[in-house]
């Protein structure tokens, strides 16, 4: 639930760049690729506001290596 709230905070900030769709040979499927950009400071601020009621989860995310490399 906390991640769904974070996703909802991110959607308005996303700017779509290059896109591409490839057919997967031998399967009845496709793969889609998209380049996006998001202002980092605004993203962190919005996610923090959305996860206000999930302080433990938000703090764990902020303290993760993936987040610090972001």
C-alpha positions as CSV (number, residue, x, y, z in Angstrom):
1,X,0.0,0.0,0.0
2,X,2.8,2.4,0.8
3,X,4.4,1.8,-2.6
4,X,1.1,2.4,-4.3
5,X,0.9,5.8,-2.6
6,X,4.5,6.6,-3.6
7,X,3.6,5.7,-7.3
8,X,0.7,8.1,-7.2
9,X,3.0,10.9,-6.0
10,X,5.4,10.3,-8.8
11,X,3.0,10.1,-11.8
12,X,2.5,13.9,-12.1
13,X,6.2,14.6,-12.1
14,X,7.2,12.2,-14.8
15,X,8.3,13.6,-18.2
16,X,8.4,11.0,-21.0
17,X,11.4,10.9,-23.3
18,X,12.3,8.3,-25.9
19,X,10.0,5.3,-26.3
20,X,10.4,2.1,-28.2
21,X,8.3,-1.1,-28.6
22,X,9.9,-4.4,-29.7
23,X,8.1,-7.6,-30.7
24,X,9.5,-10.6,-28.9
25,X,10.2,-13.2,-31.5
26,X,8.8,-16.7,-30.8
27,X,6.3,-15.3,-28.3
28,X,3.0,-13.5,-28.6
29,X,4.2,-10.5,-26.7
30,X,6.0,-7.2,-26.9
31,X,8.5,-5.3,-24.7
32,X,8.1,-1.6,-24.2
33,X,10.9,0.8,-23.2
34,X,10.6,4.4,-22.1
35,X,13.1,7.0,-20.9
36,X,11.7,9.2,-18.2
37,X,13.0,12.1,-16.1
38,X,11.8,13.3,-12.7
39,X,13.1,16.2,-10.6
40,X,14.8,14.5,-7.7
41,X,14.2,17.0,-5.0
42,X,10.5,17.3,-5.9
43,X,10.1,13.6,-6.1
44,X,11.6,13.0,-2.7
45,X,9.4,15.7,-1.2
46,X,6.2,14.3,-2.8
47,X,6.9,10.7,-1.8
48,X,7.6,11.8,1.8
49,X,4.3,13.6,1.9
50,X,2.4,10.6,0.6
51,X,4.1,8.2,3.0
52,X,3.6,10.4,6.1
53,X,1.5,7.7,7.7
54,X,4.1,5.1,6.9
55,X,7.1,6.7,8.5
56,X,8.9,3.4,9.2
57,X,8.6,2.3,5.5
58,X,9.7,5.7,4.2
59,X,12.7,5.8,6.5
60,X,13.7,2.3,5.4
61,X,13.5,3.4,1.8
62,X,15.5,6.6,2.4
63,X,18.2,4.7,4.2
64,X,18.6,2.0,1.5
65,X,21.7,1.8,-0.7
66,X,19.5,2.0,-3.8
67,X,18.0,5.3,-2.6
68,X,21.4,6.8,-1.7
69,X,22.6,5.9,-5.2
70,X,19.6,7.6,-6.8
